[in-house]
Protein backbone atom coordinates (compact mmCIF):
# COMPACT_ATOMS: atom_id res chain seq x y z
CA UNK A 1 0.00 0.00 0.00
CA UNK A 2 1.36 3.44 -0.89
CA UNK A 3 1.94 5.83 1.98
CA UNK A 4 -1.17 7.91 2.54
CA UNK A 5 -3.35 5.72 0.31
CA UNK A 6 -6.37 3.87 1.61
CA UNK A 7 -6.97 0.26 0.70
CA UNK A 8 -10.71 0.81 0.82
CA UNK A 9 -13.00 3.42 -0.65
CA UNK A 10 -14.05 5.53 2.33
CA UNK A 11 -16.19 8.11 0.56
CA UNK A 12 -19.52 7.01 2.06
CA UNK A 13 -19.11 4.78 5.10
CA UNK A 14 -22.32 3.30 6.53
CA UNK A 15 -22.40 2.40 10.23
CA UNK A 16 -25.26 0.11 11.24
CA UNK A 17 -27.57 0.51 14.21
CA UNK A 18 -30.37 -2.01 14.64
CA UNK A 19 -32.21 0.34 16.98
CA UNK A 20 -32.67 2.89 14.19
CA UNK A 21 -33.69 0.45 11.46
CA UNK A 22 -37.48 0.71 11.98
CA UNK A 23 -37.62 -3.07 12.24
CA UNK A 24 -36.22 -3.58 8.76
CA UNK A 25 -33.55 -6.26 8.23
CA UNK A 26 -30.10 -4.67 8.27
CA UNK A 27 -29.09 -6.68 5.22
CA UNK A 28 -31.92 -5.02 3.28
CA UNK A 29 -30.78 -1.55 4.34
CA UNK A 30 -27.19 -2.36 3.42
CA UNK A 31 -28.12 -3.65 -0.02
CA UNK A 32 -30.25 -0.59 -0.80
CA UNK A 33 -27.56 1.77 0.47
CA UNK A 34 -24.71 0.15 -1.43
CA UNK A 35 -26.74 0.22 -4.64
CA UNK A 36 -27.14 3.98 -4.07
CA UNK A 37 -23.49 4.76 -3.38
CA UNK A 38 -22.30 3.47 0.02
CA UNK A 39 -18.68 2.34 -0.36
CA UNK A 40 -17.97 0.66 3.01
CA UNK A 41 -20.08 -0.88 5.79
CA UNK A 42 -19.36 -1.11 9.49
CA UNK A 43 -21.37 -3.48 11.66
CA UNK A 44 -21.88 -1.75 15.01
CA UNK A 45 -24.27 -3.36 17.47
CA UNK A 46 -23.20 -2.24 20.93
CA UNK A 47 -25.88 -4.12 22.87
CA UNK A 48 -26.09 -7.37 20.91
CA UNK A 49 -25.07 -10.62 22.65
CA UNK A 50 -22.06 -12.31 21.06
CA UNK A 51 -24.10 -15.03 19.33
CA UNK A 52 -26.46 -12.46 17.79
CA UNK A 53 -23.54 -10.27 16.78
CA UNK A 54 -21.88 -13.24 15.06
CA UNK A 55 -25.05 -14.15 13.17
CA UNK A 56 -25.42 -10.60 11.91
CA UNK A 57 -21.72 -10.45 11.02
CA UNK A 58 -21.88 -13.62 8.91
CA UNK A 59 -25.05 -12.40 7.17
CA UNK A 60 -23.50 -9.05 6.30
CA UNK A 61 -20.22 -10.73 5.30
CA UNK A 62 -22.13 -12.71 2.67
CA UNK A 63 -24.00 -9.62 1.49
CA UNK A 64 -20.98 -7.33 1.29
CA UNK A 65 -18.95 -9.98 -0.53
CA UNK A 66 -21.69 -10.19 -3.16
CA UNK A 67 -21.82 -6.40 -3.36
CA UNK A 68 -18.03 -5.98 -3.53
CA UNK A 69 -17.82 -3.56 -0.61
CA UNK A 70 -15.69 -4.05 2.52
CA UNK A 71 -17.18 -5.04 5.87
CA UNK A 72 -15.67 -3.54 9.02
CA UNK A 73 -16.59 -4.90 12.46
CA UNK A 74 -16.87 -2.42 15.31
CA UNK A 75 -14.93 -3.13 18.54
CA UNK A 76 -14.79 -6.93 18.31
CA UNK A 77 -11.55 -8.31 16.93
CA UNK A 78 -12.76 -11.85 17.62
CA UNK A 79 -15.92 -11.36 15.57
CA UNK A 80 -13.95 -9.78 12.74
CA UNK A 81 -11.63 -12.77 12.62
CA UNK A 82 -14.47 -15.28 12.90
CA UNK A 83 -16.43 -13.93 9.94
CA UNK A 84 -13.34 -13.04 7.91
CA UNK A 85 -14.29 -9.38 7.76
CA UNK A 86 -12.16 -6.93 5.83
CA UNK A 87 -11.40 -4.96 8.93
CA UNK A 88 -12.11 -3.92 12.50
CA UNK A 89 -12.76 -0.46 13.94
CA UNK A 90 -11.51 0.31 17.43
CA UNK A 91 -12.59 2.98 19.88
CA UNK A 92 -10.36 4.47 22.55
CA UNK A 93 -11.70 2.05 25.17
CA UNK A 94 -11.27 -1.02 22.95
CA UNK A 95 -8.23 -3.20 22.31
CA UNK A 96 -5.18 -1.02 21.54
CA UNK A 97 -4.41 -0.78 17.85
CA UNK A 98 -0.89 -2.17 18.17
CA UNK A 99 -2.14 -5.25 20.00
CA UNK A 100 -4.96 -5.76 17.49
CA UNK A 101 -2.49 -5.54 14.62
CA UNK A 102 -0.50 -8.37 16.15
CA UNK A 103 -3.64 -10.52 16.18
CA UNK A 104 -5.13 -9.73 12.78
CA UNK A 105 -1.92 -9.35 10.78
CA UNK A 106 -1.16 -6.85 8.05
CA UNK A 107 -3.95 -7.81 5.67
CA UNK A 108 -6.89 -6.76 7.84
CA UNK A 109 -7.85 -3.10 7.87
CA UNK A 110 -7.79 -1.35 11.23
CA UNK A 111 -9.62 1.92 11.83
CA UNK A 112 -9.36 3.86 15.07
CA UNK A 113 -11.64 6.54 16.52
CA UNK A 114 -9.93 9.80 17.43
CA UNK A 115 -11.37 12.85 19.14
CA UNK A 116 -8.06 14.57 19.87
CA UNK A 117 -4.86 15.22 17.96
CA UNK A 118 -2.93 13.09 20.44
CA UNK A 119 -5.20 10.09 19.84
CA UNK A 120 -4.83 10.51 16.09
CA UNK A 121 -1.03 10.63 16.22
CA UNK A 122 -0.87 7.60 18.50
CA UNK A 123 -3.19 5.57 16.26
CA UNK A 124 -1.16 6.38 13.16
CA UNK A 125 2.06 5.43 14.94
CA UNK A 126 0.49 2.15 16.09
CA UNK A 127 -0.42 1.11 12.55
CA UNK A 128 -4.00 2.28 11.98
CA UNK A 129 -5.04 2.32 8.33
CA UNK A 130 -7.56 5.15 8.76
CA UNK A 131 -9.07 7.33 11.48
CA UNK A 132 -12.68 8.03 12.35
CA UNK A 133 -12.61 11.65 13.56
CA UNK A 134 -15.38 13.14 15.65
CA UNK A 135 -18.07 13.51 16.71
CA UNK A 136 -17.91 16.53 14.41
CA UNK A 137 -21.49 17.64 15.03
CA UNK A 138 -23.99 16.97 17.81
CA UNK A 139 -25.40 13.45 17.59
CA UNK A 140 -27.86 11.36 19.57
CA UNK A 141 -26.85 8.09 17.90
CA UNK A 142 -24.41 7.12 20.66
CA UNK A 143 -25.51 7.44 24.27
CA UNK A 144 -21.87 7.88 25.34
CA UNK A 145 -20.92 10.28 22.55
CA UNK A 146 -18.37 12.96 23.38
CA UNK A 147 -19.18 16.65 22.87
CA UNK A 148 -19.08 17.77 19.24
CA UNK A 149 -15.57 18.76 18.16
CA UNK A 150 -16.50 20.89 15.17
CA UNK A 151 -14.48 20.91 11.96
CA UNK A 152 -11.39 22.59 13.39
CA UNK A 153 -10.22 19.33 14.94
CA UNK A 154 -10.56 17.59 11.58
CA UNK A 155 -8.47 20.29 9.92
CA UNK A 156 -5.82 20.01 12.64
CA UNK A 157 -5.59 16.23 12.35
CA UNK A 158 -5.50 16.42 8.54
CA UNK A 159 -2.40 18.59 8.74
CA UNK A 160 -0.72 16.20 11.20
CA UNK A 161 -1.30 12.71 9.81
CA UNK A 162 -0.92 11.01 6.43
CA UNK A 163 -3.47 8.22 6.75
CA UNK A 164 -7.06 8.71 5.50
CA UNK A 165 -9.70 10.37 7.67
CA UNK A 166 -13.41 9.70 7.93
CA UNK A 167 -15.58 12.31 9.59
CA UNK A 168 -18.31 11.00 11.86
CA UNK A 169 -21.02 12.37 14.12
CA UNK A 170 -24.19 14.17 13.07
CA UNK A 171 -23.36 14.07 9.36
CA UNK A 172 -26.08 14.32 6.71
CA UNK A 173 -26.51 15.52 3.15
CA UNK A 174 -26.59 19.13 4.34
CA UNK A 175 -23.16 19.15 6.00
CA UNK A 176 -21.39 16.22 4.32
CA UNK A 177 -19.70 18.47 1.78
CA UNK A 178 -18.32 20.68 4.56
CA UNK A 179 -16.66 17.64 6.13
CA UNK A 180 -14.88 16.77 2.89
CA UNK A 181 -13.79 20.37 2.36
CA UNK A 182 -12.33 20.38 5.88
CA UNK A 183 -10.00 17.53 4.90
CA UNK A 184 -11.87 14.25 5.28
CA UNK A 185 -11.56 11.49 2.70
CA UNK A 186 -15.09 10.33 3.44
CA UNK A 187 -18.06 10.60 5.78
CA UNK A 188 -19.42 7.99 8.16
CA UNK A 189 -23.15 8.09 8.75
CA UNK A 190 -25.60 6.18 10.89
CA UNK A 191 -29.04 7.71 11.36
CA UNK A 192 -28.94 9.74 8.14
CA UNK A 193 -29.25 6.46 6.23
CA UNK A 194 -30.33 3.72 8.65
CA UNK A 195 -33.25 5.70 10.10
CA UNK A 196 -34.37 7.11 6.78
CA UNK A 197 -37.70 6.17 5.23
CA UNK A 198 -35.76 5.46 2.04
CA UNK A 199 -32.15 4.46 2.84
CA UNK A 200 -31.25 4.36 -0.83
CA UNK A 201 -32.43 7.90 -1.47
CA UNK A 202 -30.58 9.14 1.62
CA UNK A 203 -27.37 7.41 0.53
CA UNK A 204 -27.69 8.79 -2.99
CA UNK A 205 -28.09 12.38 -1.72
CA UNK A 206 -25.09 12.04 0.58
CA UNK A 207 -22.89 10.45 -2.06
CA UNK A 208 -23.68 13.28 -4.47
CA UNK A 209 -22.56 15.89 -1.93
CA UNK A 210 -19.39 13.95 -1.10
CA UNK A 211 -18.44 13.44 -4.75
CA UNK A 212 -19.12 17.09 -5.54
CA UNK A 213 -16.85 18.24 -2.70
CA UNK A 214 -14.11 15.75 -3.60
CA UNK A 215 -14.17 16.82 -7.23
CA UNK A 216 -13.93 20.47 -6.22
CA UNK A 217 -11.00 19.65 -3.93
CA UNK A 218 -9.24 17.77 -6.70
CA UNK A 219 -8.73 14.68 -4.53
CA UNK A 220 -5.79 16.43 -2.90
CA UNK A 221 -5.83 15.02 0.63
CA UNK A 222 -4.30 11.72 1.70
CA UNK A 223 -6.22 8.63 0.84
CA UNK A 224 -8.64 10.08 -1.68
CA UNK A 225 -7.30 7.84 -4.44
CA UNK A 226 -8.93 4.77 -2.93
CA UNK A 227 -9.18 1.23 -4.19
CA UNK A 228 -11.76 -1.06 -2.62
CA UNK A 229 -10.66 -4.54 -1.60
CA UNK A 230 -12.87 -7.27 -0.23
CA UNK A 231 -12.17 -10.76 0.98
CA UNK A 232 -14.09 -13.60 -0.64
CA UNK A 233 -16.30 -15.36 1.86
VOPAGU-2260 file (C-alpha; in pm, 1 decimal, decimal comma):
REM VOPAGU-2260
SITE   aa  ch    i         X         Y         Z
SITE  UNK   A    0       0,0       0,0       0,0
SITE  UNK   A    1     135,8     344,5     -89,0
SITE  UNK   A    2     194,4     582,9     198,0
SITE  UNK   A    3    -117,0     790,8     253,7
SITE  UNK   A    4    -335,1     572,0      30,7
SITE  UNK   A    5    -637,4     386,9     160,6
SITE  UNK   A    6    -697,2      25,8      70,2
SITE  UNK   A    7   -1071,4      80,9      82,4
SITE  UNK   A    8   -1300,1     341,5     -65,3
SITE  UNK   A    9   -1404,7     553,5     233,0
SITE  UNK   A   10   -1619,4     810,8      56,2
SITE  UNK   A   11   -1951,9     701,3     206,1
SITE  UNK   A   12   -1911,2     478,3     509,8
SITE  UNK   A   13   -2231,6     329,8     652,6
SITE  UNK   A   14   -2240,0     240,1    1023,1
SITE  UNK   A   15   -2526,3      11,3    1123,5
SITE  UNK   A   16   -2756,6      50,9    1421,4
SITE  UNK   A   17   -3036,8    -200,8    1464,3
SITE  UNK   A   18   -3221,1      33,8    1698,2
SITE  UNK   A   19   -3267,1     288,6    1419,4
SITE  UNK   A   20   -3369,1      45,1    1146,3
SITE  UNK   A   21   -3747,6      70,6    1197,8
SITE  UNK   A   22   -3762,0    -306,9    1224,0
SITE  UNK   A   23   -3621,9    -357,8     876,5
SITE  UNK   A   24   -3354,5    -625,6     822,8
SITE  UNK   A   25   -3010,4    -467,4     827,2
SITE  UNK   A   26   -2908,6    -668,2     522,3
SITE  UNK   A   27   -3192,1    -502,1     327,5
SITE  UNK   A   28   -3077,6    -154,6     434,0
SITE  UNK   A   29   -2719,3    -236,2     342,3
SITE  UNK   A   30   -2812,4    -364,9      -2,1
SITE  UNK   A   31   -3025,3     -58,7     -79,6
SITE  UNK   A   32   -2756,0     176,8      46,8
SITE  UNK   A   33   -2470,6      14,7    -143,0
SITE  UNK   A   34   -2674,3      22,1    -463,7
SITE  UNK   A   35   -2714,4     398,3    -407,3
SITE  UNK   A   36   -2349,2     475,9    -337,6
SITE  UNK   A   37   -2230,0     347,4       2,0
SITE  UNK   A   38   -1868,2     233,6     -35,5
SITE  UNK   A   39   -1796,5      65,7     301,4
SITE  UNK   A   40   -2007,6     -88,4     578,7
SITE  UNK   A   41   -1935,9    -110,7     949,3
SITE  UNK   A   42   -2137,4    -347,7    1166,1
SITE  UNK   A   43   -2188,3    -175,4    1500,9
SITE  UNK   A   44   -2426,6    -335,6    1747,3
SITE  UNK   A   45   -2320,4    -224,4    2093,5
SITE  UNK   A   46   -2588,1    -412,2    2286,6
SITE  UNK   A   47   -2609,0    -737,0    2091,3
SITE  UNK   A   48   -2506,9   -1062,2    2265,1
SITE  UNK   A   49   -2205,9   -1231,2    2105,8
SITE  UNK   A   50   -2410,4   -1503,3    1933,0
SITE  UNK   A   51   -2645,9   -1246,2    1778,7
SITE  UNK   A   52   -2353,6   -1027,2    1677,6
SITE  UNK   A   53   -2188,3   -1323,5    1505,9
SITE  UNK   A   54   -2504,8   -1415,4    1317,2
SITE  UNK   A   55   -2541,6   -1059,6    1190,5
SITE  UNK   A   56   -2171,8   -1045,4    1101,6
SITE  UNK   A   57   -2188,5   -1362,2     890,7
SITE  UNK   A   58   -2504,8   -1240,3     717,4
SITE  UNK   A   59   -2350,0    -905,4     629,7
SITE  UNK   A   60   -2022,4   -1072,9     529,5
SITE  UNK   A   61   -2212,6   -1271,2     267,2
SITE  UNK   A   62   -2400,0    -962,2     149,2
SITE  UNK   A   63   -2097,7    -732,7     129,0
SITE  UNK   A   64   -1894,9    -998,2     -53,1
SITE  UNK   A   65   -2168,9   -1018,8    -315,7
SITE  UNK   A   66   -2182,1    -639,7    -335,9
SITE  UNK   A   67   -1802,8    -598,2    -352,7
SITE  UNK   A   68   -1781,7    -356,2     -61,3
SITE  UNK   A   69   -1569,5    -405,3     251,6
SITE  UNK   A   70   -1717,8    -504,3     587,2
SITE  UNK   A   71   -1567,3    -354,1     901,8
SITE  UNK   A   72   -1658,9    -489,7    1246,3
SITE  UNK   A   73   -1687,0    -242,0    1531,5
SITE  UNK   A   74   -1493,1    -313,3    1853,5
SITE  UNK   A   75   -1479,5    -692,6    1830,7
SITE  UNK   A   76   -1155,2    -831,3    1693,2
SITE  UNK   A   77   -1276,1   -1185,1    1762,4
SITE  UNK   A   78   -1592,4   -1136,5    1556,9
SITE  UNK   A   79   -1394,7    -977,5    1273,8
SITE  UNK   A   80   -1163,1   -1276,7    1262,0
SITE  UNK   A   81   -1447,1   -1527,9    1289,9
SITE  UNK   A   82   -1643,3   -1392,7     994,1
SITE  UNK   A   83   -1333,7   -1303,7     791,0
SITE  UNK   A   84   -1428,9    -938,2     776,0
SITE  UNK   A   85   -1216,4    -693,3     582,6
SITE  UNK   A   86   -1139,9    -496,4     893,5
SITE  UNK   A   87   -1210,6    -391,5    1250,4
SITE  UNK   A   88   -1276,4     -46,3    1393,8
SITE  UNK   A   89   -1151,1      30,8    1743,2
SITE  UNK   A   90   -1258,8     297,6    1988,3
SITE  UNK   A   91   -1036,3     446,9    2255,1
SITE  UNK   A   92   -1170,3     204,7    2516,8
SITE  UNK   A   93   -1127,3    -101,6    2294,6
SITE  UNK   A   94    -823,3    -319,6    2231,3
SITE  UNK   A   95    -517,5    -102,1    2154,0
SITE  UNK   A   96    -441,4     -77,6    1784,6
SITE  UNK   A   97     -88,6    -216,7    1816,5
SITE  UNK   A   98    -214,1    -525,2    1999,5
SITE  UNK   A   99    -496,2    -576,3    1749,0
SITE  UNK   A  100    -248,9    -553,7    1461,9
SITE  UNK   A  101     -50,3    -836,9    1615,4
SITE  UNK   A  102    -364,3   -1052,4    1618,2
SITE  UNK   A  103    -513,2    -973,3    1277,8
SITE  UNK   A  104    -192,1    -935,2    1078,3
SITE  UNK   A  105    -115,9    -685,4     805,5
SITE  UNK   A  106    -394,6    -780,7     566,8
SITE  UNK   A  107    -688,9    -676,5     783,6
SITE  UNK   A  108    -784,6    -310,0     786,6
SITE  UNK   A  109    -779,5    -134,9    1123,1
SITE  UNK   A  110    -961,7     191,7    1182,7
SITE  UNK   A  111    -936,3     386,4    1507,1
SITE  UNK   A  112   -1164,2     654,0    1652,5
SITE  UNK   A  113    -993,0     980,0    1742,5
SITE  UNK   A  114   -1137,2    1285,3    1913,6
SITE  UNK   A  115    -806,2    1456,8    1986,9
SITE  UNK   A  116    -485,7    1521,8    1796,2
SITE  UNK   A  117    -292,6    1308,7    2044,1
SITE  UNK   A  118    -520,0    1008,6    1983,7
SITE  UNK   A  119    -482,8    1050,7    1609,2
SITE  UNK   A  120    -103,2    1062,8    1621,5
SITE  UNK   A  121     -86,8     759,6    1850,1
SITE  UNK   A  122    -318,8     557,0    1626,1
SITE  UNK   A  123    -116,5     637,8    1316,1
SITE  UNK   A  124     206,2     542,9    1494,3
SITE  UNK   A  125      48,9     215,3    1609,2
SITE  UNK   A  126     -41,7     110,7    1255,2
SITE  UNK   A  127    -399,9     227,9    1198,1
SITE  UNK   A  128    -504,4     232,3     832,7
SITE  UNK   A  129    -755,9     515,0     875,9
SITE  UNK   A  130    -906,8     732,8    1147,7
SITE  UNK   A  131   -1268,0     803,4    1235,2
SITE  UNK   A  132   -1261,1    1165,3    1355,8
SITE  UNK   A  133   -1538,3    1314,4    1565,2
SITE  UNK   A  134   -1807,0    1351,2    1670,5
SITE  UNK   A  135   -1791,4    1653,5    1441,4
SITE  UNK   A  136   -2149,4    1764,4    1502,9
SITE  UNK   A  137   -2398,7    1696,7    1781,1
SITE  UNK   A  138   -2539,5    1345,0    1759,3
SITE  UNK   A  139   -2786,2    1135,9    1956,8
SITE  UNK   A  140   -2684,6     809,2    1790,0
SITE  UNK   A  141   -2440,7     711,5    2065,6
SITE  UNK   A  142   -2550,6     743,9    2426,5
SITE  UNK   A  143   -2187,0     788,0    2534,1
SITE  UNK   A  144   -2092,2    1028,3    2255,4
SITE  UNK   A  145   -1836,9    1296,5    2337,9
SITE  UNK   A  146   -1918,0    1665,5    2286,5
SITE  UNK   A  147   -1907,6    1776,6    1923,9
SITE  UNK   A  148   -1556,7    1876,2    1816,4
SITE  UNK   A  149   -1650,4    2088,7    1516,7
SITE  UNK   A  150   -1448,1    2090,7    1195,8
SITE  UNK   A  151   -1139,0    2259,5    1339,1
SITE  UNK   A  152   -1022,0    1932,6    1494,0
SITE  UNK   A  153   -1056,1    1758,8    1158,1
SITE  UNK   A  154    -847,2    2028,8     992,2
SITE  UNK   A  155    -582,0    2000,9    1264,1
SITE  UNK   A  156    -559,2    1622,6    1235,0
SITE  UNK   A  157    -550,2    1642,0     854,3
SITE  UNK   A  158    -239,5    1858,6     874,1
SITE  UNK   A  159     -72,0    1620,4    1120,3
SITE  UNK   A  160    -130,2    1270,6     980,5
SITE  UNK   A  161     -92,3    1101,4     643,4
SITE  UNK   A  162    -346,9     821,7     675,2
SITE  UNK   A  163    -706,2     870,7     550,4
SITE  UNK   A  164    -969,9    1037,2     767,3
SITE  UNK   A  165   -1341,2     970,5     792,8
SITE  UNK   A  166   -1557,5    1231,4     959,3
SITE  UNK   A  167   -1830,9    1099,9    1186,1
SITE  UNK   A  168   -2101,6    1236,9    1411,8
SITE  UNK   A  169   -2418,8    1417,2    1307,0
SITE  UNK   A  170   -2335,5    1407,3     935,6
SITE  UNK   A  171   -2607,5    1431,6     671,3
SITE  UNK   A  172   -2650,9    1552,2     314,6
SITE  UNK   A  173   -2659,2    1912,9     434,2
SITE  UNK   A  174   -2316,4    1914,8     599,5
SITE  UNK   A  175   -2138,7    1621,9     431,6
SITE  UNK   A  176   -1970,4    1846,9     177,7
SITE  UNK   A  177   -1831,8    2067,9     455,5
SITE  UNK   A  178   -1666,3    1764,2     612,9
SITE  UNK   A  179   -1488,2    1677,3     288,9
SITE  UNK   A  180   -1378,7    2036,8     236,1
SITE  UNK   A  181   -1233,2    2038,4     588,4
SITE  UNK   A  182   -1000,0    1753,1     490,2
SITE  UNK   A  183   -1187,2    1424,5     528,3
SITE  UNK   A  184   -1156,1    1148,6     270,1
SITE  UNK   A  185   -1509,0    1032,8     344,4
SITE  UNK   A  186   -1806,3    1060,3     578,3
SITE  UNK   A  187   -1941,7     799,1     815,9
SITE  UNK   A  188   -2314,6     808,9     874,8
SITE  UNK   A  189   -2560,4     618,0    1089,4
SITE  UNK   A  190   -2904,3     770,8    1135,9
SITE  UNK   A  191   -2894,0     974,4     814,3
SITE  UNK   A  192   -2924,6     645,6     623,0
SITE  UNK   A  193   -3033,5     372,5     865,2
SITE  UNK   A  194   -3325,3     569,6    1010,1
SITE  UNK   A  195   -3436,8     710,6     678,0
SITE  UNK   A  196   -3769,6     617,2     523,4
SITE  UNK   A  197   -3575,9     546,0     203,6
SITE  UNK   A  198   -3215,3     445,8     283,8
SITE  UNK   A  199   -3125,2     435,7     -83,4
SITE  UNK   A  200   -3242,6     790,4    -146,9
SITE  UNK   A  201   -3057,6     914,1     161,9
SITE  UNK   A  202   -2737,2     741,0      53,0
SITE  UNK   A  203   -2769,3     879,1    -298,5
SITE  UNK   A  204   -2808,6    1237,6    -172,0
SITE  UNK   A  205   -2508,7    1203,7      58,4
SITE  UNK   A  206   -2289,3    1045,2    -205,7
SITE  UNK   A  207   -2367,7    1328,1    -447,1
SITE  UNK   A  208   -2255,9    1588,7    -192,5
SITE  UNK   A  209   -1938,8    1394,7    -110,5
SITE  UNK   A  210   -1843,7    1344,2    -474,7
SITE  UNK   A  211   -1911,8    1708,6    -553,7
SITE  UNK   A  212   -1684,7    1823,7    -269,7
SITE  UNK   A  213   -1411,0    1575,1    -360,1
SITE  UNK   A  214   -1417,3    1681,9    -723,0
SITE  UNK   A  215   -1393,1    2047,4    -622,3
SITE  UNK   A  216   -1100,4    1965,0    -393,0
SITE  UNK   A  217    -924,3    1776,6    -670,1
SITE  UNK   A  218    -872,7    1468,4    -452,5
SITE  UNK   A  219    -579,0    1642,7    -290,0
SITE  UNK   A  220    -583,1    1501,7      63,1
SITE  UNK   A  221    -429,6    1172,3     170,1
SITE  UNK   A  222    -621,8     863,3      83,9
SITE  UNK   A  223    -864,2    1007,6    -168,4
SITE  UNK   A  224    -730,5     783,9    -444,2
SITE  UNK   A  225    -892,9     476,6    -292,7
SITE  UNK   A  226    -917,8     122,8    -419,3
SITE  UNK   A  227   -1175,9    -106,1    -261,9
SITE  UNK   A  228   -1065,8    -453,6    -160,5
SITE  UNK   A  229   -1287,2    -726,6     -23,1
SITE  UNK   A  230   -1217,5   -1075,6      98,3
SITE  UNK   A  231   -1408,9   -1360,5     -64,0
SITE  UNK   A  232   -1629,8   -1535,9     186,1
